[in-house]
Amino acid sequence: TAPPNHPAPPPLTAQALPHQGVTLMKARWPSHAGAVDAAALAQFDQLKELVRGVRNARTEYGLEQARKVAAVLVVSDPELRSVMQQELPVICLLAKLEPSKVSVAGSAAEASAAAPAGGSVSVVVSEGLQLLLPLAGLFDVDKELARLSKQKVKVEKELGGIMGRLNNPKFVEKASADYIAEVRGQAADAQDRLSSIEQKLAQVQALKQ
């Protein structure tokens, strides 16, 4: 009820609200008819993948969450390189990079010249976008080498078992074509993982030298 000496407000009805002949309940759902900037969306996706790549590397090598590290961004596309250069403050904030020790290069040769001495870990984000992280002295190299070597033995054993089946004439004769294709896909996946581990082993070994 309204306080004394104050008239009660009139009920809120459709007649009390000005409209253009269509009530809110019957109005069409709003739509975004503007043009979509596909290039901007693609660049934003690249930026997200870049930050994710740094975060994954930090986790993989056991870096302290609060520790800021240096980095060299290798961006082959000039337009994307310009965008990354402009967005460096955001990238550094989200990926915990040291702003004064981050640079952007257009090629691997240029990046190698800009990277600090002591060796770097390479992270391929996507085609034409790569990271060089100078992590020497920031994690236990021997421990990481042992971990990667253990992973390599495990994947080699897995790949050997898969190839043993594929190289067995009886398996190929009896198995369906779909299943053989599936097993070949497993072999390709294992081979990719093995190649990735061997690449990481070489990078970490270089940090020890």
Sine and cosine of phi, psi and omega as CSV:
sin_phi,cos_phi,sin_psi,cos_psi,sin_omega,cos_omega
0.00,0.00,0.51,-0.86,-0.01,-1.00
-0.97,0.26,0.55,-0.84,0.04,-1.00
-0.87,0.49,0.40,-0.92,0.04,-1.00
-0.83,0.56,0.56,-0.83,0.03,-1.00
0.93,0.36,0.12,0.99,0.06,-1.00
-0.88,-0.47,0.85,-0.52,-0.03,-1.00
-0.92,0.39,0.58,-0.81,0.02,-1.00
-0.93,0.36,0.67,-0.74,0.01,-1.00
-0.92,0.38,0.55,-0.84,0.01,-1.00
-0.92,0.38,0.45,-0.89,0.02,-1.00
-0.90,0.44,0.59,-0.81,-0.01,-1.00
-0.99,0.11,0.93,-0.36,-0.03,-1.00
-0.82,-0.57,0.18,-0.98,0.03,-1.00
-0.88,0.48,-0.55,0.84,-0.01,-1.00
-0.93,0.38,-0.43,0.90,-0.04,-1.00
-0.99,0.15,-0.23,0.97,-0.05,-1.00
-0.97,-0.26,0.81,-0.59,0.04,-1.00
-0.95,0.33,0.67,-0.74,0.05,-1.00
-0.44,-0.90,0.10,-1.00,-0.07,-1.00
-0.97,-0.23,0.60,0.80,0.05,-1.00
1.00,0.01,-0.09,1.00,0.03,-1.00
-0.82,-0.58,0.86,-0.52,0.02,-1.00
-0.97,0.25,0.29,-0.96,-0.02,-1.00
-0.87,0.49,-0.60,0.80,-0.02,-1.00
-0.90,0.43,-0.48,0.88,-0.05,-1.00
-0.97,-0.23,-0.03,1.00,-0.04,-1.00
-0.94,0.33,0.48,-0.88,0.02,-1.00
-0.94,0.34,0.59,-0.81,0.01,-1.00
-0.89,0.46,0.73,-0.68,-0.04,-1.00
-0.88,0.48,0.59,-0.81,0.01,-1.00
-0.76,-0.65,0.42,-0.91,0.02,-1.00
-0.99,-0.12,0.96,-0.26,-0.07,-1.00
-0.99,-0.11,-0.02,1.00,-0.04,-1.00
-0.95,0.31,0.31,-0.95,0.00,-1.00
-0.95,0.32,0.61,-0.79,0.03,-1.00
-1.00,-0.07,0.79,-0.62,0.01,-1.00
-1.00,0.09,1.00,-0.05,-0.06,-1.00
-0.89,0.46,-0.61,0.79,-0.02,-1.00
-0.90,0.43,-0.67,0.74,0.01,-1.00
-0.91,0.42,-0.64,0.76,0.03,-1.00
-0.90,0.44,-0.66,0.75,0.01,-1.00
-0.90,0.43,-0.66,0.75,0.02,-1.00
-0.91,0.41,-0.62,0.79,0.04,-1.00
-0.91,0.42,-0.64,0.77,0.05,-1.00
-0.89,0.46,-0.64,0.77,0.04,-1.00
-0.90,0.45,-0.65,0.76,0.02,-1.00
-0.89,0.45,-0.69,0.73,0.03,-1.00
-0.88,0.47,-0.68,0.73,0.00,-1.00
-0.91,0.42,-0.58,0.82,0.03,-1.00
-0.89,0.45,-0.75,0.66,0.01,-1.00
-0.89,0.46,-0.67,0.75,0.03,-1.00
-0.89,0.46,-0.61,0.79,0.01,-1.00
-0.89,0.45,-0.67,0.74,0.03,-1.00
-0.91,0.43,-0.71,0.70,-0.02,-1.00
-0.88,0.47,-0.67,0.74,0.01,-1.00
-0.89,0.45,-0.66,0.75,0.02,-1.00
-0.91,0.42,-0.65,0.76,0.02,-1.00
-0.87,0.49,-0.70,0.72,-0.01,-1.00
-0.92,0.39,-0.69,0.72,-0.06,-1.00
-0.88,0.47,-0.63,0.78,-0.04,-1.00
-1.00,-0.10,0.13,0.99,0.12,-0.99
0.93,0.37,0.57,0.82,0.02,-1.00
-0.97,0.23,0.54,-0.84,0.06,-1.00
-0.88,0.48,0.67,-0.75,-0.06,-1.00
-0.87,0.48,-0.56,0.83,-0.07,-1.00
-0.99,0.10,-0.22,0.98,-0.07,-1.00
-0.96,0.26,0.80,-0.60,0.06,-1.00
-1.00,-0.05,0.68,-0.73,-0.08,-1.00
-0.85,-0.52,0.28,-0.96,0.06,-1.00
-0.99,0.10,0.27,-0.96,0.02,-1.00
-0.29,-0.96,0.48,-0.88,0.16,-0.99
-0.85,-0.53,0.84,-0.54,0.04,-1.00
-1.00,-0.04,0.82,-0.57,0.02,-1.00
-0.96,-0.27,0.94,-0.33,-0.07,-1.00
-0.82,-0.58,0.93,-0.36,-0.09,-1.00
-0.97,0.25,-0.56,0.83,-0.03,-1.00
-0.98,0.21,0.84,-0.54,-0.05,-1.00
-0.86,0.51,-0.65,0.76,-0.03,-1.00
-0.92,0.39,-0.71,0.70,0.03,-1.00
-0.91,0.41,-0.58,0.81,0.03,-1.00
-0.88,0.47,-0.64,0.77,0.04,-1.00
-0.90,0.43,-0.64,0.76,0.02,-1.00
-0.90,0.44,-0.72,0.69,0.00,-1.00
-0.88,0.47,-0.61,0.79,0.03,-1.00
-0.89,0.45,-0.67,0.74,0.01,-1.00
-0.93,0.38,-0.55,0.84,-0.08,-1.00
-1.00,-0.08,0.20,0.98,-0.02,-1.00
-0.82,0.57,-0.67,0.74,0.03,-1.00
-0.84,0.54,-0.64,0.77,0.02,-1.00
-0.94,0.35,-0.69,0.73,0.00,-1.00
-0.88,0.48,-0.70,0.71,0.00,-1.00
-0.89,0.45,-0.63,0.78,-0.01,-1.00
-0.92,0.40,-0.74,0.68,-0.08,-1.00
-0.96,0.27,-0.54,0.84,-0.07,-1.00
-0.98,-0.18,0.02,1.00,-0.03,-1.00
0.83,0.56,0.82,0.57,0.10,-1.00
-0.97,-0.23,0.45,-0.89,0.03,-1.00
-0.99,0.13,0.94,-0.33,-0.10,-0.99
-0.80,0.60,-0.62,0.79,-0.05,-1.00
-0.96,0.29,-0.17,0.98,-0.05,-1.00
-0.86,-0.50,0.42,0.91,0.01,-1.00
-0.89,-0.46,0.73,-0.68,0.03,-1.00
-0.69,-0.73,0.27,-0.96,-0.01,-1.00
-0.85,-0.52,0.78,-0.63,-0.01,-1.00
-0.84,-0.55,0.33,-0.94,-0.03,-1.00
-0.99,-0.17,-0.17,0.99,-0.02,-1.00
-0.48,-0.88,0.27,-0.96,0.01,-1.00
-0.90,0.44,-0.61,0.79,0.00,-1.00
-0.90,0.44,-0.69,0.72,0.03,-1.00
-0.91,0.43,-0.62,0.79,-0.01,-1.00
-0.92,0.38,-0.65,0.76,0.01,-1.00
-0.88,0.47,-0.59,0.81,0.02,-1.00
-0.94,0.33,-0.52,0.85,-0.05,-1.00
-1.00,0.07,-0.37,0.93,-0.06,-1.00
-0.94,0.34,0.60,-0.80,0.05,-1.00
-0.89,0.46,0.42,-0.91,0.01,-1.00
-0.93,0.38,0.44,-0.90,0.04,-1.00
0.91,-0.41,-0.04,1.00,0.03,-1.00
1.00,-0.03,0.51,-0.86,-0.04,-1.00
-0.70,-0.72,0.41,-0.91,0.12,-0.99
-1.00,-0.08,0.76,-0.65,-0.01,-1.00
-0.99,-0.12,0.73,-0.69,0.04,-1.00
-0.83,-0.56,0.92,-0.40,0.05,-1.00
-1.00,0.09,0.92,-0.39,-0.03,-1.00
-0.99,0.13,-0.75,0.66,0.04,-1.00
-0.29,-0.96,0.00,-1.00,0.00,-1.00
-0.89,0.45,0.85,-0.53,0.00,-1.00
1.00,0.08,0.07,1.00,0.00,-1.00
-0.69,-0.72,0.88,-0.47,-0.10,-1.00
-0.63,-0.77,0.40,-0.92,0.03,-1.00
-0.85,-0.53,0.64,-0.76,0.18,-0.98
-0.90,-0.44,0.88,-0.47,-0.02,-1.00
-0.91,-0.41,0.94,-0.34,0.03,-1.00
-0.97,0.24,1.00,-0.06,-0.12,-0.99
-0.97,-0.23,0.14,0.99,-0.01,-1.00
-0.84,0.54,0.77,-0.64,0.03,-1.00
0.99,0.12,-0.01,1.00,-0.05,-1.00
-0.98,-0.19,-0.13,0.99,0.05,-1.00
-0.47,-0.88,0.21,-0.98,-0.04,-1.00
-0.98,0.21,0.97,-0.23,-0.07,-1.00
-0.90,0.43,-0.70,0.71,-0.03,-1.00
-0.88,0.47,-0.66,0.75,0.01,-1.00
-0.90,0.43,-0.65,0.76,0.00,-1.00
-0.94,0.35,-0.61,0.79,0.05,-1.00
-0.89,0.46,-0.65,0.76,0.02,-1.00
-0.91,0.42,-0.65,0.76,0.00,-1.00
-0.90,0.43,-0.71,0.70,-0.01,-1.00
-0.92,0.39,-0.61,0.79,0.02,-1.00
-0.90,0.44,-0.63,0.78,0.04,-1.00
-0.91,0.42,-0.67,0.74,0.05,-1.00
-0.88,0.47,-0.66,0.75,-0.03,-1.00
-0.88,0.47,-0.71,0.71,0.01,-1.00
-0.87,0.49,-0.66,0.75,-0.02,-1.00
-0.90,0.43,-0.71,0.70,-0.02,-1.00
-0.94,0.34,-0.61,0.79,0.05,-1.00
-0.87,0.50,-0.66,0.76,0.04,-1.00
-0.91,0.42,-0.68,0.73,0.04,-1.00
-0.88,0.47,-0.72,0.69,0.00,-1.00
-0.90,0.44,-0.62,0.78,0.02,-1.00
-0.88,0.47,-0.64,0.77,0.03,-1.00
-0.91,0.42,-0.65,0.76,0.00,-1.00
-0.91,0.40,-0.70,0.71,-0.02,-1.00
-0.93,0.38,-0.51,0.86,0.06,-1.00
-0.88,0.48,-0.64,0.77,0.05,-1.00
-0.93,0.36,-0.70,0.71,-0.05,-1.00
-0.92,0.40,-0.48,0.88,-0.01,-1.00
-1.00,0.02,0.01,1.00,0.02,-1.00
-1.00,0.01,0.91,-0.41,-0.03,-1.00
-0.84,0.54,-0.58,0.81,-0.02,-1.00
-0.91,0.41,-0.62,0.78,0.03,-1.00
-0.90,0.43,-0.72,0.69,-0.03,-1.00
-0.90,0.43,-0.56,0.83,-0.03,-1.00
-0.95,0.32,-0.65,0.76,-0.12,-0.99
-1.00,0.00,-0.52,0.85,-0.08,-1.00
-0.96,0.28,0.49,-0.87,0.04,-1.00
-0.96,0.30,0.34,-0.94,0.00,-1.00
-0.89,0.46,-0.60,0.80,0.00,-1.00
-0.91,0.43,-0.66,0.75,-0.03,-1.00
-0.94,0.35,-0.64,0.77,0.05,-1.00
-0.88,0.48,-0.66,0.75,0.03,-1.00
-0.89,0.45,-0.62,0.79,0.02,-1.00
-0.90,0.44,-0.70,0.72,-0.01,-1.00
-0.92,0.40,-0.61,0.79,0.07,-1.00
-0.90,0.45,-0.59,0.81,0.09,-1.00
-0.90,0.44,-0.63,0.78,0.06,-1.00
-0.89,0.45,-0.63,0.78,0.02,-1.00
-0.91,0.42,-0.67,0.74,0.01,-1.00
-0.90,0.44,-0.65,0.76,0.02,-1.00
-0.90,0.44,-0.70,0.71,0.02,-1.00
-0.90,0.44,-0.63,0.78,0.01,-1.00
-0.91,0.42,-0.63,0.77,0.04,-1.00
-0.90,0.44,-0.68,0.73,0.01,-1.00
-0.91,0.41,-0.62,0.78,0.03,-1.00
-0.91,0.42,-0.67,0.74,0.03,-1.00
-0.89,0.46,-0.65,0.76,0.02,-1.00
-0.90,0.43,-0.67,0.74,0.01,-1.00
-0.90,0.43,-0.68,0.73,-0.01,-1.00
-0.90,0.44,-0.60,0.80,0.05,-1.00
-0.91,0.42,-0.67,0.74,0.02,-1.00
-0.92,0.40,-0.63,0.78,0.05,-1.00
-0.85,0.52,-0.69,0.72,0.00,-1.00
-0.90,0.43,-0.65,0.76,-0.01,-1.00
-0.91,0.41,-0.71,0.71,-0.02,-1.00
-0.93,0.36,-0.60,0.80,0.04,-1.00
-0.88,0.47,-0.60,0.80,0.02,-1.00
-0.91,0.42,-0.49,0.87,0.02,-1.00
-0.94,0.34,-0.38,0.93,-0.04,-1.00
-0.99,0.15,-0.37,0.93,-0.07,-1.00
-0.98,0.21,0.00,0.00,0.00,0.00
